[in-house]
Amino acid sequence: MSDKMEKYYVNIGNNVRNLRIKKGLTQLELSKLMGFKSRSLVSKAEVGKEKRFGIEHIIKLCEIFQCKISDIVILL
C-alpha cells in the first residue's frame, strides 16, 4: 500500500476515534453497535494498522454518529 493511502487510513481512524470519544463511547460499545462481539476491529482500525474500516463500516459509523461520510473520510 502506498504511503498516501496509509495516511488516509490513519486519518479515517483518527476521525472515528474523535467522533467515538465525543459521543462518549468506548471501543467495545462502538464495536457492539456495529454488530461485533469484540473491540478488535475498532481498536486496530482507529490507528490505521492491520485492520481498516471498509465502506460498509463507514456507512454504519455514519448512522451511529449521525454524521456525513465527509466527517469521517476527510482527505488530506
Summary of the structure (lengths in Angstrom):
residues: 76
radius of gyration: 11.4
end to end distance: 16.5
largest distance: 33.2
contacts: 211
relative contact order: 0.21
helix: 67%
strand: 0%
